[in-house]
Amino acid sequence: MADKKGKRAKSKSKHRISKKYEKYKVEGDKIIRNREFCQKCGPGVFLGERKLEGKTVYYCGTCFSTIEKKE
Ligand SMILES: [Zn+2]
């Protein structure tokens, strides 16, 4: 009988975990997005919120485009 040794290499990742999950809110079985996605970059690229000339705009850090917030 062979011994069952649980060989599990512990990976010490040097990289920080992406904080994308913080931008999601899960309520029950629904996922609520706190942020809009960039229409140019597609899903996965979140937009930041900025105040520009009194208006709130979404700012994409990937393609550097600003999108006006629709109320
Ligand atoms: Zn973009």
N, CA, C, O and the ligand as a Tripos MOL2 file, in Angstrom:
@<TRIPOS>MOLECULE
protein
  285   283    72     0     0
PROTEIN
NO_CHARGES

@<TRIPOS>ATOM
      1 N           0.8300   -1.2140    0.0000 N.3       1 MET1
      2 CA          0.0000    0.0000    0.0000 C.3       1 MET1
      3 C           0.8660    1.2670    0.0000 C.2       1 MET1
      4 O           1.8000    1.4180    0.7880 O.2       1 MET1
      5 N           0.5320    2.1070   -0.8630 N.am      2 ALA2
      6 CA          1.3250    3.3360   -0.9800 C.3       2 ALA2
      7 C           0.7430    4.4260   -0.0890 C.2       2 ALA2
      8 O          -0.4690    4.5690    0.0700 O.2       2 ALA2
      9 N           1.6300    5.1500    0.4540 N.am      3 ASP3
     10 CA          1.1700    6.2630    1.2860 C.3       3 ASP3
     11 C           0.6040    7.3820    0.4150 C.2       3 ASP3
     12 O           1.1360    7.7200   -0.6420 O.2       3 ASP3
     13 N          -0.4510    7.9120    0.8880 N.am      4 LYS4
     14 CA         -1.0400    9.0360    0.1370 C.3       4 LYS4
     15 C          -0.5380   10.3400    0.7340 C.2       4 LYS4
     16 O          -1.0450   10.8530    1.7320 O.2       4 LYS4
     17 N           0.4530   10.8250    0.0840 N.am      5 LYS5
     18 CA          1.0100   12.0850    0.5600 C.3       5 LYS5
     19 C           0.4540   13.2280   -0.2780 C.2       5 LYS5
     20 O           0.6260   13.2770   -1.4960 O.2       5 LYS5
     21 N          -0.1920   14.1120    0.3860 N.am      6 GLY6
     22 CA         -0.7590   15.2490   -0.3480 C.3       6 GLY6
     23 C           0.3310   16.2290   -0.7140 C.2       6 GLY6
     24 O           0.7220   17.0960    0.0670 O.2       6 GLY6
     25 N           0.7960   16.0590   -1.9100 N.am      7 LYS7
     26 CA          1.8390   16.9700   -2.3630 C.3       7 LYS7
     27 C           1.2050   18.1940   -2.9980 C.2       7 LYS7
     28 O           0.7220   18.1600   -4.1290 O.2       7 LYS7
     29 N           1.2210   19.2120   -2.2770 N.am      8 ARG8
     30 CA          0.6260   20.4390   -2.8230 C.3       8 ARG8
     31 C           1.6550   21.5670   -2.7420 C.2       8 ARG8
     32 O           1.9490   22.0940   -1.6700 O.2       8 ARG8
     33 N           2.1680   21.9030   -3.8650 N.am      9 ALA9
     34 CA          3.1650   22.9690   -3.9010 C.3       9 ALA9
     35 C           2.5110   24.3060   -3.6090 C.2       9 ALA9
     36 O           1.5950   24.7530   -4.2990 O.2       9 ALA9
     37 N           3.0130   24.9120   -2.5740 N.am     10 LYS10
     38 CA          2.4450   26.2170   -2.2330 C.3      10 LYS10
     39 C           3.0890   27.2930   -3.0880 C.2      10 LYS10
     40 O           4.2890   27.5590   -3.0070 O.2      10 LYS10
     41 N           2.2640   27.8870   -3.8890 N.am     11 SER11
     42 CA          2.8000   28.9190   -4.7740 C.3      11 SER11
     43 C           2.7340   30.2680   -4.0850 C.2      11 SER11
     44 O           1.6750   30.7390   -3.6690 O.2      11 SER11
     45 N           3.8770   30.8520   -3.9840 N.am     12 LYS12
     46 CA          3.9090   32.1780   -3.3820 C.3      12 LYS12
     47 C           3.9080   33.2110   -4.5030 C.2      12 LYS12
     48 O           4.9430   33.5630   -5.0690 O.2      12 LYS12
     49 N           2.7350   33.6640   -4.7860 N.am     13 SER13
     50 CA          2.6350   34.6070   -5.8980 C.3      13 SER13
     51 C           3.1190   35.9790   -5.4660 C.2      13 SER13
     52 O           2.7630   36.4830   -4.4010 O.2      13 SER13
     53 N           3.9210   36.5540   -6.3050 N.am     14 LYS14
     54 CA          4.4470   37.8730   -5.9940 C.3      14 LYS14
     55 C           3.4860   38.9730   -6.4430 C.2      14 LYS14
     56 O           3.5630   40.1310   -6.0310 O.2      14 LYS14
     57 N           2.5860   38.5380   -7.3050 N.am     15 HIS15
     58 CA          1.6760   39.5350   -7.8550 C.3      15 HIS15
     59 C           0.4900   39.7410   -6.9330 C.2      15 HIS15
     60 O           0.0070   38.8260   -6.2670 O.2      15 HIS15
     61 N           0.0600   40.9450   -6.9290 N.am     16 ARG16
     62 CA         -1.1350   41.2380   -6.1610 C.3      16 ARG16
     63 C          -2.3640   40.7970   -6.9400 C.2      16 ARG16
     64 O          -2.4100   40.8550   -8.1690 O.2      16 ARG16
     65 N          -3.3280   40.3660   -6.2000 N.am     17 ILE17
     66 CA         -4.5600   39.9400   -6.8470 C.3      17 ILE17
     67 C          -5.3120   41.1750   -7.3290 C.2      17 ILE17
     68 O          -5.4160   42.1830   -6.6300 O.2      17 ILE17
     69 N          -5.8250   41.0620   -8.5330 N.am     18 SER18
     70 CA         -6.5870   42.1650   -9.0970 C.3      18 SER18
     71 C          -7.7950   42.4730   -8.2220 C.2      18 SER18
     72 O          -8.4640   41.5820   -7.6980 O.2      18 SER18
     73 N          -8.0370   43.7350   -8.0890 N.am     19 LYS19
     74 CA         -9.1470   44.1230   -7.2230 C.3      19 LYS19
     75 C         -10.4400   44.3160   -8.0040 C.2      19 LYS19
     76 O         -11.3450   45.0340   -7.5800 O.2      19 LYS19
     77 N         -10.4980   43.6650   -9.1380 N.am     20 LYS20
     78 CA        -11.6990   43.8090   -9.9640 C.3      20 LYS20
     79 C         -12.9330   43.3010   -9.2190 C.2      20 LYS20
     80 O         -14.0420   43.8000   -9.4130 O.2      20 LYS20
     81 N         -12.7260   42.3340   -8.3960 N.am     21 TYR21
     82 CA        -13.8660   41.7540   -7.7090 C.3      21 TYR21
     83 C         -14.5430   42.7600   -6.7940 C.2      21 TYR21
     84 O         -15.7190   42.6140   -6.4580 O.2      21 TYR21
     85 N         -13.8000   43.7750   -6.3950 N.am     22 GLU22
     86 CA        -14.3910   44.7680   -5.5020 C.3      22 GLU22
     87 C         -15.4190   45.6340   -6.2090 C.2      22 GLU22
     88 O         -16.2300   46.3150   -5.5820 O.2      22 GLU22
     89 N         -15.3600   45.5860   -7.5300 N.am     23 LYS23
     90 CA        -16.2880   46.4110   -8.2780 C.3      23 LYS23
     91 C         -17.5830   45.6840   -8.5630 C.2      23 LYS23
     92 O         -18.4930   46.2240   -9.1920 O.2      23 LYS23
     93 N         -17.6530   44.4810   -8.1030 N.am     24 TYR24
     94 CA        -18.8870   43.7300   -8.2350 C.3      24 TYR24
     95 C         -19.5520   43.6100   -6.8790 C.2      24 TYR24
     96 O         -18.9000   43.5340   -5.8380 O.2      24 TYR24
     97 N         -20.8430   43.5980   -6.9310 N.am     25 LYS25
     98 CA        -21.5890   43.3860   -5.7090 C.3      25 LYS25
     99 C         -22.5780   42.2670   -5.9890 C.2      25 LYS25
    100 O         -23.3470   42.3370   -6.9470 O.2      25 LYS25
    101 N         -22.5580   41.2660   -5.1790 N.am     26 VAL26
    102 CA        -23.4520   40.1520   -5.4100 C.3      26 VAL26
    103 C         -24.5730   40.1840   -4.3870 C.2      26 VAL26
    104 O         -24.3520   40.1330   -3.1770 O.2      26 VAL26
    105 N         -25.7680   40.2690   -4.9130 N.am     27 GLU27
    106 CA        -26.9300   40.2410   -4.0370 C.3      27 GLU27
    107 C         -27.7970   39.0680   -4.4400 C.2      27 GLU27
    108 O         -28.4230   39.0690   -5.5000 O.2      27 GLU27
    109 N         -27.8190   38.0850   -3.5910 N.am     28 GLY28
    110 CA        -28.5670   36.8820   -3.9240 C.3      28 GLY28
    111 C         -27.9230   36.1980   -5.1120 C.2      28 GLY28
    112 O         -26.7560   35.8100   -5.0490 O.2      28 GLY28
    113 N         -28.6710   36.0460   -6.1930 N.am     29 ASP29
    114 CA        -28.0820   35.4410   -7.3860 C.3      29 ASP29
    115 C         -27.8780   36.4770   -8.4840 C.2      29 ASP29
    116 O         -27.6860   36.1460   -9.6540 O.2      29 ASP29
    117 N         -27.9240   37.7240   -8.0770 N.am     30 LYS30
    118 CA        -27.7260   38.7940   -9.0560 C.3      30 LYS30
    119 C         -26.3690   39.4540   -8.8440 C.2      30 LYS30
    120 O         -25.9070   39.6220   -7.7150 O.2      30 LYS30
    121 N         -25.7620   39.8140   -9.9310 N.am     31 ILE31
    122 CA        -24.4860   40.5280   -9.8370 C.3      31 ILE31
    123 C         -24.7220   41.9780  -10.2160 C.2      31 ILE31
    124 O         -25.1950   42.2880  -11.3100 O.2      31 ILE31
    125 N         -24.3860   42.8420   -9.3020 N.am     32 ILE32
    126 CA        -24.5760   44.2590   -9.5500 C.3      32 ILE32
    127 C         -23.2250   44.8890   -9.8490 C.2      32 ILE32
    128 O         -22.2700   44.7750   -9.0800 O.2      32 ILE32
    129 N         -23.1840   45.5430  -10.9710 N.am     33 ARG33
    130 CA        -21.9350   46.2150  -11.3360 C.3      33 ARG33
    131 C         -21.9540   47.6290  -10.7980 C.2      33 ARG33
    132 O         -22.9310   48.3590  -10.9660 O.2      33 ARG33
    133 N         -20.8970   47.9970  -10.1680 N.am     34 ASN34
    134 CA        -20.7970   49.3690   -9.6850 C.3      34 ASN34
    135 C         -20.2340   50.2910  -10.7580 C.2      34 ASN34
    136 O         -20.3770   51.5120  -10.6910 O.2      34 ASN34
    137 N         -19.6100   49.6990  -11.7180 N.am     35 ARG35
    138 CA        -18.9360   50.4890  -12.7400 C.3      35 ARG35
    139 C         -19.4090   50.0760  -14.1300 C.2      35 ARG35
    140 O         -19.8370   48.9480  -14.3720 O.2      35 ARG35
    141 N         -19.3090   51.0420  -15.0200 N.am     36 GLU36
    142 CA        -19.6230   50.7430  -16.4100 C.3      36 GLU36
    143 C         -18.3870   50.1750  -17.0970 C.2      36 GLU36
    144 O         -17.2510   50.4180  -16.6900 O.2      36 GLU36
    145 N         -18.6490   49.4210  -18.1410 N.am     37 PHE37
    146 CA        -17.5430   48.9390  -18.9570 C.3      37 PHE37
    147 C         -17.2610   49.9300  -20.0740 C.2      37 PHE37
    148 O         -18.1360   50.6950  -20.4790 O.2      37 PHE37
    149 N         -16.0450   49.9050  -20.5610 N.am     38 CYS38
    150 CA        -15.7030   50.7380  -21.7020 C.3      38 CYS38
    151 C         -16.2810   50.1070  -22.9620 C.2      38 CYS38
    152 O         -16.1410   48.9090  -23.2060 O.2      38 CYS38
    153 N         -16.9290   50.9460  -23.7470 N.am     39 GLN39
    154 CA        -17.5670   50.4300  -24.9560 C.3      39 GLN39
    155 C         -16.5240   50.1370  -26.0320 C.2      39 GLN39
    156 O         -16.7520   49.3160  -26.9210 O.2      39 GLN39
    157 N         -15.4060   50.7980  -25.9470 N.am     40 LYS40
    158 CA        -14.3670   50.5610  -26.9410 C.3      40 LYS40
    159 C         -13.5220   49.3500  -26.5870 C.2      40 LYS40
    160 O         -13.1630   48.5430  -27.4450 O.2      40 LYS40
    161 N         -13.2190   49.2440  -25.3140 N.am     41 CYS41
    162 CA        -12.3330   48.1650  -24.8820 C.3      41 CYS41
    163 C         -13.1020   46.8790  -24.5990 C.2      41 CYS41
    164 O         -12.5260   45.7920  -24.5660 O.2      41 CYS41
    165 N         -14.3900   47.0170  -24.3980 N.am     42 GLY42
    166 CA        -15.2020   45.8270  -24.1840 C.3      42 GLY42
    167 C         -15.3130   45.4680  -22.7180 C.2      42 GLY42
    168 O         -14.7150   46.1110  -21.8560 O.2      42 GLY42
    169 N         -16.0890   44.4310  -22.4500 N.am     43 PRO43
    170 CA        -16.2980   44.0140  -21.0720 C.3      43 PRO43
    171 C         -14.9890   43.6210  -20.4070 C.2      43 PRO43
    172 O         -14.1230   43.0000  -21.0230 O.2      43 PRO43
    173 N         -14.8630   43.9810  -19.1810 N.am     44 GLY44
    174 CA        -13.6330   43.6680  -18.4620 C.3      44 GLY44
    175 C         -12.8340   44.9110  -18.1520 C.2      44 GLY44
    176 O         -12.0430   44.9500  -17.2090 O.2      44 GLY44
    177 N         -13.0610   45.9410  -18.9790 N.am     45 VAL45
    178 CA        -12.3620   47.1980  -18.7390 C.3      45 VAL45
    179 C         -13.3260   48.1550  -18.0550 C.2      45 VAL45
    180 O         -14.2870   48.6430  -18.6490 O.2      45 VAL45
    181 N         -13.0390   48.3970  -16.8140 N.am     46 PHE46
    182 CA        -13.9110   49.2700  -16.0520 C.3      46 PHE46
    183 C         -13.5520   50.7260  -16.2810 C.2      46 PHE46
    184 O         -12.4090   51.0760  -16.5760 O.2      46 PHE46
    185 N         -14.5430   51.5400  -16.1390 N.am     47 LEU47
    186 CA        -14.3200   52.9660  -16.2840 C.3      47 LEU47
    187 C         -14.2400   53.6180  -14.9170 C.2      47 LEU47
    188 O         -14.9520   53.2440  -13.9850 O.2      47 LEU47
    189 N         -13.3770   54.5790  -14.8210 N.am     48 GLY48
    190 CA        -13.3000   55.3550  -13.6000 C.3      48 GLY48
    191 C         -14.2430   56.5380  -13.6850 C.2      48 GLY48
    192 O         -14.6430   56.9590  -14.7710 O.2      48 GLY48
    193 N         -14.5870   57.0590  -12.5400 N.am     49 GLU49
    194 CA        -15.5110   58.1880  -12.5230 C.3      49 GLU49
    195 C         -14.7400   59.4620  -12.2380 C.2      49 GLU49
    196 O         -13.8920   59.5140  -11.3470 O.2      49 GLU49
    197 N         -15.0490   60.4690  -12.9990 N.am     50 ARG50
    198 CA        -14.3580   61.7320  -12.8030 C.3      50 ARG50
    199 C         -15.3110   62.9040  -12.9320 C.2      50 ARG50
    200 O         -16.3370   62.8410  -13.6090 O.2      50 ARG50
    201 N         -14.9370   63.9510  -12.2720 N.am     51 LYS51
    202 CA        -15.7040   65.1920  -12.4110 C.3      51 LYS51
    203 C         -14.9930   66.0700  -13.4370 C.2      51 LYS51
    204 O         -13.8080   66.3800  -13.3160 O.2      51 LYS51
    205 N         -15.7550   66.4520  -14.4350 N.am     52 LEU52
    206 CA        -15.1740   67.2660  -15.4820 C.3      52 LEU52
    207 C         -16.1320   68.4140  -15.7970 C.2      52 LEU52
    208 O         -17.2380   68.2030  -16.2960 O.2      52 LEU52
    209 N         -15.6970   69.5940  -15.5040 N.am     53 GLU53
    210 CA        -16.5020   70.7890  -15.7440 C.3      53 GLU53
    211 C         -17.8930   70.6670  -15.1210 C.2      53 GLU53
    212 O         -18.8990   71.0180  -15.7370 O.2      53 GLU53
    213 N         -17.9230   70.1720  -13.9100 N.am     54 GLY54
    214 CA        -19.1840   70.0720  -13.1930 C.3      54 GLY54
    215 C         -19.9820   68.8240  -13.5260 C.2      54 GLY54
    216 O         -20.9290   68.4670  -12.8250 O.2      54 GLY54
    217 N         -19.5850   68.1640  -14.6090 N.am     55 LYS55
    218 CA        -20.2980   66.9580  -15.0080 C.3      55 LYS55
    219 C         -19.5310   65.7230  -14.5640 C.2      55 LYS55
    220 O         -18.3090   65.7410  -14.4150 O.2      55 LYS55
    221 N         -20.2650   64.6780  -14.3630 N.am     56 THR56
    222 CA        -19.6180   63.4240  -14.0220 C.3      56 THR56
    223 C         -19.4060   62.6210  -15.3100 C.2      56 THR56
    224 O         -20.3440   62.3500  -16.0590 O.2      56 THR56
    225 N         -18.1820   62.2630  -15.5320 N.am     57 VAL57
    226 CA        -17.8800   61.4800  -16.7280 C.3      57 VAL57
    227 C         -17.1580   60.2020  -16.3380 C.2      57 VAL57
    228 O         -16.5170   60.1110  -15.2910 O.2      57 VAL57
    229 N         -17.2850   59.2290  -17.2100 N.am     58 TYR58
    230 CA        -16.5320   57.9990  -17.0310 C.3      58 TYR58
    231 C         -15.2470   58.1120  -17.8270 C.2      58 TYR58
    232 O         -15.2300   58.5970  -18.9590 O.2      58 TYR58
    233 N         -14.2130   57.6700  -17.2310 N.am     59 TYR59
    234 CA        -12.9130   57.7770  -17.8570 C.3      59 TYR59
    235 C         -12.2960   56.3940  -17.9910 C.2      59 TYR59
    236 O         -12.2220   55.6280  -17.0300 O.2      59 TYR59
    237 N         -11.8560   56.0970  -19.2000 N.am     60 CYS60
    238 CA        -11.2140   54.8080  -19.4380 C.3      60 CYS60
    239 C          -9.7090   54.9850  -19.3650 C.2      60 CYS60
    240 O          -9.1400   55.8100  -20.0800 O.2      60 CYS60
    241 N          -9.0790   54.2280  -18.5220 N.am     61 GLY61
    242 CA         -7.6360   54.3270  -18.3850 C.3      61 GLY61
    243 C          -6.8940   53.5370  -19.4480 C.2      61 GLY61
    244 O          -5.6690   53.6140  -19.5410 O.2      61 GLY61
    245 N          -7.6250   52.7820  -20.2460 N.am     62 THR62
    246 CA         -6.9780   51.9620  -21.2630 C.3      62 THR62
    247 C          -6.9070   52.6830  -22.6040 C.2      62 THR62
    248 O          -5.8560   52.7240  -23.2440 O.2      62 THR62
    249 N          -8.0380   53.2530  -23.0220 N.am     63 CYS63
    250 CA         -8.0400   53.9340  -24.3130 C.3      63 CYS63
    251 C          -8.1540   55.4500  -24.1320 C.2      63 CYS63
    252 O          -8.2430   56.1940  -25.1080 O.2      63 CYS63
    253 N          -8.1510   55.8920  -22.8870 N.am     64 PHE64
    254 CA         -8.1310   57.3260  -22.5460 C.3      64 PHE64
    255 C          -9.3310   58.0930  -23.0950 C.2      64 PHE64
    256 O          -9.2190   59.2740  -23.4230 O.2      64 PHE64
    257 N         -10.4340   57.4490  -23.1910 N.am     65 SER65
    258 CA        -11.6230   58.1490  -23.6650 C.3      65 SER65
    259 C         -12.5370   58.4480  -22.4780 C.2      65 SER65
    260 O         -12.5800   57.7090  -21.4950 O.2      65 SER65
    261 N         -13.2600   59.5500  -22.6050 N.am     66 THR66
    262 CA        -14.2050   59.9030  -21.5710 C.3      66 THR66
    263 C         -15.6120   59.7630  -22.1100 C.2      66 THR66
    264 O         -15.8940   60.1310  -23.2510 O.2      66 THR66
    265 N         -16.4690   59.2410  -21.3010 N.am     67 ILE67
    266 CA        -17.8510   59.0330  -21.7040 C.3      67 ILE67
    267 C         -18.7540   59.7300  -20.7010 C.2      67 ILE67
    268 O         -18.6310   59.5500  -19.4890 O.2      67 ILE67
    269 N         -19.6500   60.5170  -21.2320 N.am     68 GLU68
    270 CA        -20.5390   61.2600  -20.3410 C.3      68 GLU68
    271 C         -21.4950   60.3220  -19.6340 C.2      68 GLU68
    272 O         -22.0210   59.3680  -20.2070 O.2      68 GLU68
    273 N         -21.6910   60.6290  -18.3890 N.am     69 LYS69
    274 CA        -22.5800   59.7940  -17.5980 C.3      69 LYS69
    275 C         -24.0230   60.0990  -17.9440 C.2      69 LYS69
    276 O         -24.4440   61.2550  -17.9860 O.2      69 LYS69
    277 N         -24.7610   59.0480  -18.1890 N.am     70 LYS70
    278 CA        -26.1810   59.2320  -18.5040 C.3      70 LYS70
    279 C         -26.9980   59.0440  -17.2350 C.2      70 LYS70
    280 O         -26.9160   58.0240  -16.5500 O.2      70 LYS70
    281 N         -27.7690   60.0450  -16.9610 N.am     71 GLU71
    282 CA        -28.5860   59.9740  -15.7450 C.3      71 GLU71
    283 C         -29.8770   59.2160  -16.0050 C.2      71 GLU71
    284 O         -30.6920   59.0540  -15.0970 O.2      71 GLU71
    285 ZN        -11.4450   52.0150  -23.1880 Zn       72 ZN72
@<TRIPOS>BOND
     1     1     2 1
     2     2     3 1
     3     3     4 2
     4     3     5 am
     5     5     6 1
     6     6     7 1
     7     7     8 2
     8     7     9 am
     9     9    10 1
    10    10    11 1
    11    11    12 2
    12    11    13 am
    13    13    14 1
    14    14    15 1
    15    15    16 2
    16    15    17 am
    17    17    18 1
    18    18    19 1
    19    19    20 2
    20    19    21 am
    21    21    22 1
    22    22    23 1
    23    23    24 2
    24    23    25 am
    25    25    26 1
    26    26    27 1
    27    27    28 2
    28    27    29 am
    29    29    30 1
    30    30    31 1
    31    31    32 2
    32    31    33 am
    33    33    34 1
    34    34    35 1
    35    35    36 2
    36    35    37 am
    37    37    38 1
    38    38    39 1
    39    39    40 2
    40    39    41 am
    41    41    42 1
    42    42    43 1
    43    43    44 2
    44    43    45 am
    45    45    46 1
    46    46    47 1
    47    47    48 2
    48    47    49 am
    49    49    50 1
    50    50    51 1
    51    51    52 2
    52    51    53 am
    53    53    54 1
    54    54    55 1
    55    55    56 2
    56    55    57 am
    57    57    58 1
    58    58    59 1
    59    59    60 2
    60    59    61 am
    61    61    62 1
    62    62    63 1
    63    63    64 2
    64    63    65 am
    65    65    66 1
    66    66    67 1
    67    67    68 2
    68    67    69 am
    69    69    70 1
    70    70    71 1
    71    71    72 2
    72    71    73 am
    73    73    74 1
    74    74    75 1
    75    75    76 2
    76    75    77 am
    77    77    78 1
    78    78    79 1
    79    79    80 2
    80    79    81 am
    81    81    82 1
    82    82    83 1
    83    83    84 2
    84    83    85 am
    85    85    86 1
    86    86    87 1
    87    87    88 2
    88    87    89 am
    89    89    90 1
    90    90    91 1
    91    91    92 2
    92    91    93 am
    93    93    94 1
    94    94    95 1
    95    95    96 2
    96    95    97 am
    97    97    98 1
    98    98    99 1
    99    99   100 2
   100    99   101 am
   101   101   102 1
   102   102   103 1
   103   103   104 2
   104   103   105 am
   105   105   106 1
   106   106   107 1
   107   107   108 2
   108   107   109 am
   109   109   110 1
   110   110   111 1
   111   111   112 2
   112   111   113 am
   113   113   114 1
   114   114   115 1
   115   115   116 2
   116   115   117 am
   117   117   118 1
   118   118   119 1
   119   119   120 2
   120   119   121 am
   121   121   122 1
   122   122   123 1
   123   123   124 2
   124   123   125 am
   125   125   126 1
   126   126   127 1
   127   127   128 2
   128   127   129 am
   129   129   130 1
   130   130   131 1
   131   131   132 2
   132   131   133 am
   133   133   134 1
   134   134   135 1
   135   135   136 2
   136   135   137 am
   137   137   138 1
   138   138   139 1
   139   139   140 2
   140   139   141 am
   141   141   142 1
   142   142   143 1
   143   143   144 2
   144   143   145 am
   145   145   146 1
   146   146   147 1
   147   147   148 2
   148   147   149 am
   149   149   150 1
   150   150   151 1
   151   151   152 2
   152   151   153 am
   153   153   154 1
   154   154   155 1
   155   155   156 2
   156   155   157 am
   157   157   158 1
   158   158   159 1
   159   159   160 2
   160   159   161 am
   161   161   162 1
   162   162   163 1
   163   163   164 2
   164   163   165 am
   165   165   166 1
   166   166   167 1
   167   167   168 2
   168   167   169 am
   169   169   170 1
   170   170   171 1
   171   171   172 2
   172   171   173 am
   173   173   174 1
   174   174   175 1
   175   175   176 2
   176   175   177 am
   177   177   178 1
   178   178   179 1
   179   179   180 2
   180   179   181 am
   181   181   182 1
   182   182   183 1
   183   183   184 2
   184   183   185 am
   185   185   186 1
   186   186   187 1
   187   187   188 2
   188   187   189 am
   189   189   190 1
   190   190   191 1
   191   191   192 2
   192   191   193 am
   193   193   194 1
   194   194   195 1
   195   195   196 2
   196   195   197 am
   197   197   198 1
   198   198   199 1
   199   199   200 2
   200   199   201 am
   201   201   202 1
   202   202   203 1
   203   203   204 2
   204   203   205 am
   205   205   206 1
   206   206   207 1
   207   207   208 2
   208   207   209 am
   209   209   210 1
   210   210   211 1
   211   211   212 2
   212   211   213 am
   213   213   214 1
   214   214   215 1
   215   215   216 2
   216   215   217 am
   217   217   218 1
   218   218   219 1
   219   219   220 2
   220   219   221 am
   221   221   222 1
   222   222   223 1
   223   223   224 2
   224   223   225 am
   225   225   226 1
   226   226   227 1
   227   227   228 2
   228   227   229 am
   229   229   230 1
   230   230   231 1
   231   231   232 2
   232   231   233 am
   233   233   234 1
   234   234   235 1
   235   235   236 2
   236   235   237 am
   237   237   238 1
   238   238   239 1
   239   239   240 2
   240   239   241 am
   241   241   242 1
   242   242   243 1
   243   243   244 2
   244   243   245 am
   245   245   246 1
   246   246   247 1
   247   247   248 2
   248   247   249 am
   249   249   250 1
   250   250   251 1
   251   251   252 2
   252   251   253 am
   253   253   254 1
   254   254   255 1
   255   255   256 2
   256   255   257 am
   257   257   258 1
   258   258   259 1
   259   259   260 2
   260   259   261 am
   261   261   262 1
   262   262   263 1
   263   263   264 2
   264   263   265 am
   265   265   266 1
   266   266   267 1
   267   267   268 2
   268   267   269 am
   269   269   270 1
   270   270   271 1
   271   271   272 2
   272   271   273 am
   273   273   274 1
   274   274   275 1
   275   275   276 2
   276   275   277 am
   277   277   278 1
   278   278   279 1
   279   279   280 2
   280   279   281 am
   281   281   282 1
   282   282   283 1
   283   283   284 2
@<TRIPOS>SUBSTRUCTURE
     1 MET1         2 RESIDUE 1 A MET
     2 ALA2         6 RESIDUE 1 A ALA
     3 ASP3        10 RESIDUE 1 A ASP
     4 LYS4        14 RESIDUE 1 A LYS
     5 LYS5        18 RESIDUE 1 A LYS
     6 GLY6        22 RESIDUE 1 A GLY
     7 LYS7        26 RESIDUE 1 A LYS
     8 ARG8        30 RESIDUE 1 A ARG
     9 ALA9        34 RESIDUE 1 A ALA
    10 LYS10       38 RESIDUE 1 A LYS
    11 SER11       42 RESIDUE 1 A SER
    12 LYS12       46 RESIDUE 1 A LYS
    13 SER13       50 RESIDUE 1 A SER
    14 LYS14       54 RESIDUE 1 A LYS
    15 HIS15       58 RESIDUE 1 A HIS
    16 ARG16       62 RESIDUE 1 A ARG
    17 ILE17       66 RESIDUE 1 A ILE
    18 SER18       70 RESIDUE 1 A SER
    19 LYS19       74 RESIDUE 1 A LYS
    20 LYS20       78 RESIDUE 1 A LYS
    21 TYR21       82 RESIDUE 1 A TYR
    22 GLU22       86 RESIDUE 1 A GLU
    23 LYS23       90 RESIDUE 1 A LYS
    24 TYR24       94 RESIDUE 1 A TYR
    25 LYS25       98 RESIDUE 1 A LYS
    26 VAL26      102 RESIDUE 1 A VAL
    27 GLU27      106 RESIDUE 1 A GLU
    28 GLY28      110 RESIDUE 1 A GLY
    29 ASP29      114 RESIDUE 1 A ASP
    30 LYS30      118 RESIDUE 1 A LYS
    31 ILE31      122 RESIDUE 1 A ILE
    32 ILE32      126 RESIDUE 1 A ILE
    33 ARG33      130 RESIDUE 1 A ARG
    34 ASN34      134 RESIDUE 1 A ASN
    35 ARG35      138 RESIDUE 1 A ARG
    36 GLU36      142 RESIDUE 1 A GLU
    37 PHE37      146 RESIDUE 1 A PHE
    38 CYS38      150 RESIDUE 1 A CYS
    39 GLN39      154 RESIDUE 1 A GLN
    40 LYS40      158 RESIDUE 1 A LYS
    41 CYS41      162 RESIDUE 1 A CYS
    42 GLY42      166 RESIDUE 1 A GLY
    43 PRO43      170 RESIDUE 1 A PRO
    44 GLY44      174 RESIDUE 1 A GLY
    45 VAL45      178 RESIDUE 1 A VAL
    46 PHE46      182 RESIDUE 1 A PHE
    47 LEU47      186 RESIDUE 1 A LEU
    48 GLY48      190 RESIDUE 1 A GLY
    49 GLU49      194 RESIDUE 1 A GLU
    50 ARG50      198 RESIDUE 1 A ARG
    51 LYS51      202 RESIDUE 1 A LYS
    52 LEU52      206 RESIDUE 1 A LEU
    53 GLU53      210 RESIDUE 1 A GLU
    54 GLY54      214 RESIDUE 1 A GLY
    55 LYS55      218 RESIDUE 1 A LYS
    56 THR56      222 RESIDUE 1 A THR
    57 VAL57      226 RESIDUE 1 A VAL
    58 TYR58      230 RESIDUE 1 A TYR
    59 TYR59      234 RESIDUE 1 A TYR
    60 CYS60      238 RESIDUE 1 A CYS
    61 GLY61      242 RESIDUE 1 A GLY
    62 THR62      246 RESIDUE 1 A THR
    63 CYS63      250 RESIDUE 1 A CYS
    64 PHE64      254 RESIDUE 1 A PHE
    65 SER65      258 RESIDUE 1 A SER
    66 THR66      262 RESIDUE 1 A THR
    67 ILE67      266 RESIDUE 1 A ILE
    68 GLU68      270 RESIDUE 1 A GLU
    69 LYS69      274 RESIDUE 1 A LYS
    70 LYS70      278 RESIDUE 1 A LYS
    71 GLU71      282 RESIDUE 1 A GLU
    72 ZN72       285 GROUP 0 **** ****
